[in-house]
Amino acid sequence: MDHSTSDCQLNPGEVDYEFESNEVPEPLSIVDDELVPKVGMTFTTLEDAGKFYRNYAKAAGFSTRVWCTNRKGNEIKNQLITCSREGKWKSKISPTEKTNPTAGLNCPARIYIHTLKDVGAWIISKVVLDHSHPCCPSKAEMLKQHRELSMYNLVCGSFVGVNHHGQSTLLGCSLMKNEEIESFKWLFQCWLRCMGGNAPKGFLTDQCASMKRALEACMPTTVHRWCIWHIMKKIPSKLNGYKGHADIEQEMSHVVWNSHSKDSFDRNWNDFLLNFGLTDNKWLSDLYEDRHIWVPIYLDHHFWAGMRSTQRSESMHSFFNKYITRNSSLIQFVKQYDNCLGSREQAERESDAADFHTVIPCATKSSIEAQFQDAYTHAKFREVQASIFNKFAVTYDSVAAEVKCQCLLFESRGILCRHALSVLSFEQVSQVSPRYILERWSKKVKRRHTHIKSIHDEPLTEPRSKRFDQLVFRSQNICEFASESEELTAILHRAYDNAMAEMEALKAKRKGTSSLSHEDANLESVNELQSPLRIRTRGRPKNRLGSKLEK
């Protein structure tokens, strides 16, 4: 929404809270009827209503602003959104001396929105579509409100993961023209090709419907999770029309975070709705239907490396600001993106060095704690030490050497919880099964990307890096030739299998420790990139790289 909102009192005759006829004047430009605002339309939030009107304005060829907002205490009751050319400022400066252009033309186009507190929704109660000026849809993208946060009119999004130190790591980046379903399908298909067709086990996003449908189509085996932080922060705006909304928020948070089985969540949720008279609330009903995609108890049996929100991605966008501005060219973007990768890689190497040269003391005399001390990175060993004690049911199978705790910390974060460790200590287990020592958090893990050449690297002097670079160059030519037909591809696959078997035999004979990989990568010269046409902008540029992928 516009941030220029101000409290005001609407004139009594201006707002009609009784529904008016849907017979509204024809718009000045042809717009898809689904985008045209109509009296009686309802929205789950005020922000959704404002976004709907902005989308209509972009299609019709004008921009909007929030003219005034009525509040009762801290609660918004209604809002007036007008065409940005509403009003007309009478300057004290002589017209012959005033040279700055003015936009005000007393334009009547507007919508009124007010809350329906009984159902926790917002409704359009009055619509005026007529303007006092021409509208031009083809020039709408030049208006300040409709410009994307890039001079190329592109939306930037990032793929962010977690490395073995628990640090955010940048896995990829995208530039898209829009956030439609087909655009996301294209993006995810490109991502899968880059990953050799291997879809991620889990994917965490905001509640973007387009992204959800694209993921279902492109990665049907991937577990999709919504950012719980985004959902929980909406509670005040969604439910503030109800009496005792503070108690409602507290109880809903308790149900979400403290239900330790799916059955208990279902019971607690139904009790919550009945106790507060919320059984007819559409927002809550929709959330319950989608509970498998955001409620922790439905998801924590999958491994998420500790991620429950998209804040890592949002933090990465802030990190990008150190390298990229809205005025960066596409060539500069690629080069600075590579510098960003180099910075993250350097942070990882520094943590690797700290793990190698230092040791975190054990807090107890437990041999199991010492086992994790030896295997895990400092960051993950601290998590083992910091596991908070609470009452949870723990089962232990001495024959299978298997321990399972109701808190699901190991399943979701890969960290064996203190509840399980306490049971193992009571059972006098001196070493945990290797299944509980994840290579994912190992201080001895070797990252394959460290062999891939990047423009921030020093000239190749290390013998292994030289060999890797030579192999990649030759592999690219061979793969390009073999990809011409299925027969040639099959020949190369057999050659790879034979070569791998021969190399593994030699490695076993020498008992070497170096890891083998025939993955290839190639960075083409970024100087060959051509930037798209720039979008000319007015006003002082914002030093920010934004994205609509996560909100």
Helices and strands as residue ranges (DSSP letters): G 33-35, E 42-43, H 46-60, E 64-72, E 75-83, E 110-116, E 121-128, G 137-142, G 144-146, E 155-162, E 168-176, H 181-194, E 202-205, H 209-218, E 223-226, H 228-232, H 235-239, H 245-257, H 262-275, H 282-289, G 291-293, H 296-299, H 311-320, H 330-357, H 367-375, H 378-385, E 394-397, E 402-405, H 409-413, H 418-426, G 434-436, G 439-441, G 448-451, H 463-482, H 486-510, G 526-528
